[in-house]
């Protein structure tokens, strides 16, 4: 198994690095490198820049307007964007629902929805989790009743990330109560401007409005917005979840944030503490191990072998690493990591280091925010059960 990049792949990396350096707005990169709040405009601006280049759907095949890159090229693109300080691509459109539409959607649905996703013009949200139905998605209760050429949808979704910006939402809905719970689920695309759709914010511990509750009150959805067959949505949901869990691992962001841990530790004078440096070293070993796991999968794909289905493993390790680097940042900063006054930051106070480098103010917010990573996308406890069943039978 060869984990080294070929000369052609190294050239591809250099080309991507040069393009990102030239096209990534520096005000956005500054925010990303220092964990400052990204606005909707910041995220949408970068998405449109990628869309104009044809790279927002960087994982798409050429037949749907994507670049048709190999798995290794996609990895290198993600790495160079992360290290340069580009925002993470909001995955719900270009990574998640686009894959479902390309794989299971009709030609008419592909022509209707994919162009707006590829350009970055249409913001998509994910309607999966419900109160009482998170990792156990098969227990969802949001109901879609077929009435002629439309569905009438009633129910509630929760923890819906950035739904306050959403224009469309892809939802798992219950269309049958017969048989096993998984057999009565359908996959529906819903216009969030439809009458009866309402969004209520959930303000998190860090004071941010990142997630929401979404309510459906007799929402009429054209039957043509049903993906695939009625009651077959569980199959499409499983296809999508493998993309979500791999995306959560985010080894490239971990590499960038590891360097930020070192910068903070050096500035705060704790980098010379042997015990603290040992913790950084252990984190770095785990980041490298996660990267090796990703590269093993890429190597297997490149050689035509079927790689081990390790989406769950990537999710487990990647999410735990994200929590550990935020913990080390908090430990390095000590009491200076605690203050997080949103109004002060919006007024321009960022807790600057000598020399103007943005400092410690967002650390507590990031720490609190990433407590959720081991829960969403299927809790790590559930993922360990899935992995053990796969390995042990």
N, C-alpha and C positions, 0 to 999 in steps of 0.2 A: 504494500500500500504506500503510494507516493503522496506525501502531504505537501511537497514543495510546489510552488507556483512555476509554471513554464515561462520562458522569455516572453511569449505572446501575452500571457496573463499579466506579467509585470508591466508590459507596455500599456496594456489596457488600464491598469491601476494608475499609471502616470498620467494618462489622458484624462481619466475621471478626476484625478486630483487637480489638474490644471483647470479643467472646466468649472469645478466647484469653487475653486479659489477665485475665479473670475466672475462668477455669477451669483454666489451666495451673498446677500446683503450683510454688511458687517454689523449693522445694528442688531440684526437677528442673531448672528453668531455670538456677539457679545452677551446677549441674554442667555443663550443656551450654555455657553461655557461657565456662566456664573449662576445658573439655576434661577434666573429671574422670570417673572411671569411673561408668557407668550400670549399675545392677544389673538383673537380670531383673524385679524388682518395679517399678523405675522405668519401664522400657519398657512393661511390661504395664499398669501403672496408667494411663499416658497413653493407651494403646490402648483401654482399657475406657471411659475418659472420652469419647473420640471415638466409641466404639461405642454408648454410651448416647445420644449426640446423633444417631447415624446417619451420622457423618462418617468413620469409619475406612475405609470403602469409598467415599471421596470421589470416586473416578473411576468409580464404578459407575452404570449407568443405573437409572432409577426402577423398572423392571420387576423388578429383583433387589434392591430395597431401598435403592438409593443415592439421592443427592440429585439426580442427573440434571444436574449442572453442565456448563456449556460448558467448552471447553479453556482459555479465558481465566480463568474463575472458578476452575478447578482450579489454575492457575498462581498466582493471587492468594492462594488458600488456602495453598499450599505456601510462598509467600514470607512471609506474615504469621506462619505457624508457625515458620519458620526464624529470622526476625528476633527473635521473642519468646523464643527459647531452648527451643522444644519439641524433644524427641528426634525423630530421623528415624523415620518409621513403618517398622517392620521389614517389608520389602516382599514376603517370600516368600509370605505368605498373601494379604493384601488387594490387592496390585498384580500379582503374578505368577500364582500358580496359580488365583486367583479368575477372572482373565481367561480362562484356558484352560478352566476348568469352565463359565463362562458361554457361551463361544463354541463349544466342542466337546463338552461333557459332556451326558449325558442329563438329562431332567427329574428323574429320581430322584436322580442325583448332585448336581444343583443344590440340591434340597431337603435333601439329607443334609449337604452340606459347607458351603454358603455361609453359613447362619446363624451357625455357630461362628466363621467367619472375620470376619464383619461385626461381631460383638460383641466381638472381641478375646480370646475365651476359649480358642481353640485355637491353639497355636504351630506353625507350619509351617516345615519346612526344605527346602532345595533339593538334590537328588541328581543333579548333572550331572557335574562333573569326576571323573576317576579318575587314578590313577598312569599317566602316559603319555598321558592323554586330557584335555587342557585346552581350548585353543583349537580343537583338532581333535576335536570331540565325536563325529564320525562313527566314530571308532575305539574307542568304548567297548566294554568286554568283560563287564560285569556281565550275567549271563545269567538270563532268565526262561523257564522251560520250562512249557508248558501241560500240565496233567494234569487233565482233566475240567473241573470248575468252579473250578479254582484254578491259580495259577502258583506254581512253586517258584523262588525267587530266590537266586542265589549270586553273590557278587562284593564289590567294595569301591568306595566313593566317598571322595573326599578334599577337603580345603579346605572342608568343609561348615560354613558360618558358623552359629555359635550352635546347633549340633545338640545340644549338651548340654541345651538347653531343649526340644528338639523333641518334639512329640507325634505329628505326622504328617510324612511326607516325600514329595514328588513326585519320581519317578525316571525317568530315561531308562534303559531296559533293552534288551538284545538278545534278540529273539525269533526271528530268522532270520539265517542266514549266507549266504543266496543273493542274488545280484545285487549291486548297489552297496551299500556299507556303510550309507548313509542309509536304504535301503529296508527294513532289517531291525530298526528301532528302534521300541519302543513306549513309551507314556507311562503310568506306573503310580503309583497312590496307595497308600502303605504306612503302616500303623499302626506307629509306632516302639516300641510296647509288645509287638509280636509276638515270640514265641520265635525266637531266632536273630539278632536285631538287636542289635548292640553298637556303642558309641561310644567312641572313644579320643581323648583330647585331643591337640592339637598346640600346644605352648607356643611363642609367637612371640618374636621378638627383643626386644620391649618387655616381656616377662614375662607377657603377657596370654594368657588362654585364650579366644580368639575363634573359632578354627577347629578342625576335628576330622576324624578318619577315621571312616567308618561302614562296618561289615562286615555282610554278609548271608550267613548260613550255613543253607541249606535253609529259608528263610523262606517260609511259606505265605501267599499273598495271594489273596483271593477274586477271581475273574475279573470280578466286578461293579465292581472298582476300576480296571479298564482304562478310560482315557479314549479315546473314539472307537474307531477300528478298530485291530486288531492290525497292526503293521508300518507304521503311519502316524504314528508319534510324532515323526518329524523335522519334519513340517509343524507340529505343535503346539509343538515346541521353538522353531522359528524365530519363531512368533508371540510367544512369551514373551520371547525374547531381545531383541526390539526394545524391550520395556518395561524390561528390565534395563539396557540400555545408555543409554537416555534417563534413567533414574533415577540412574545413576552420575554423569552430568554435574553434577547438583545445583547449579545456578547460585545458588540462594537461600542455601545454606550457604556458598558462596564469598563472597557479599556480606557475610554476617555475619562470616566469618573474616577478611576484608580489614580490617574495622574493628578486629578484635582485633590484627592485625599493627600497625596504627597505634598502638593503646593501648600495646602492649609497647614499640614503638620510642620513643614519647614518654617512657615511664617509665624506660627504660634510657638515655635521653639521646642516642640516635643519630638521632632524627627530623630534627634540624637538619643532619645530614650530607647534603650535596647528592647525593652518589652513592647513598647508601642511599635517599633520598627518590625519586630517579630510578627505582630498582628497584620501589618501591611504586607509582609512577605507571604504570610499564609493566604491572605486575600489574593495576592498576585498569582500564587500557585493555582488557586481555584479558578481564576479568570483564564489562565493559560490552559488548564484542563478543560474548561468549557469550550474554549476555542478549538482545542484539539478534537473534541467530540463533534463539533460542527464540521471541521475539516474532514474528519473521517466519513461523515455522511456525504459531503461533497465529492470526496474521492471515490466513494462507492458509486455514486450517481454517474460520475464522469467515466467510470470503467464499465458502465452498463449493468452493474450488480444492483440487486434490490437491497437498499440499506435497512438496517433494523429500524422499526418504527419507534423513534425515540422522542417524539414530540413531548410526551409526558416527562421524560427525563430532563430534557432541555428546559422545560417550564419550571420544574422543581429547582434545579440548580441555579438557573438564571435568576429566578425571583429571590432566592435566598442570598445570592451575591448582591443584588440590589439593596436588600435590607442591611447587609453587612457594611457596605461602603458608606451608607448614610450614618450608621452607628459610629464608624470610625471618625467621620467628619465631626460629629457631635462631640465625641470624646476629645478630639484634638482641640476643638475650640473652647471646650469647657463652658463656663457660664455665659460666654459671649455668643454661644449658639442659641441660647434660649429666646431672646427677644425676637418677636415677629409682629411688628405693628404695620399692618397693611397700609394705613393712611400715611405713615411716615415714609414708607418705601415709594408710594405713589407720588409723594411730594419731592422725591429726589434723594432721600437719605438711604444709602446702601451699605453703610458700615465699611467704608473704604480702608484698604490696607495702605501703608506708605507707598507712594508712587502711583496712587490712583486705581489700583486693582480692586475690583469689587470683592467684598469680604464675606462676612459670616451671617449676615441678616437672614438669608433664605434657608439656612441649614435646618432649623427646626421644622419649617414647613415641608421641606423635602423628606425629612425623617418621618414625620407623621403621615405624609401622603403615601409613602412606599410601604407602610404597614399592610396595605391591602394586596400587595403583589402575590403573596402566598395563598390568597383566597380567590381572587377573580380568575376567570379562565378555567375554572375547575380547581377546587382547593387542592393543596399539595397532599393532604391526607388521601383524598380520592385518587389523585394521580399515582400515588405509591401503590394503591390497591390495583389500579389498572396495569401498572408496570409489572407488579408481582404476578398477576394472572397471565400476562403475556409471556413472561420468562419461565414461570414455574408450571403454567397450565392449570 
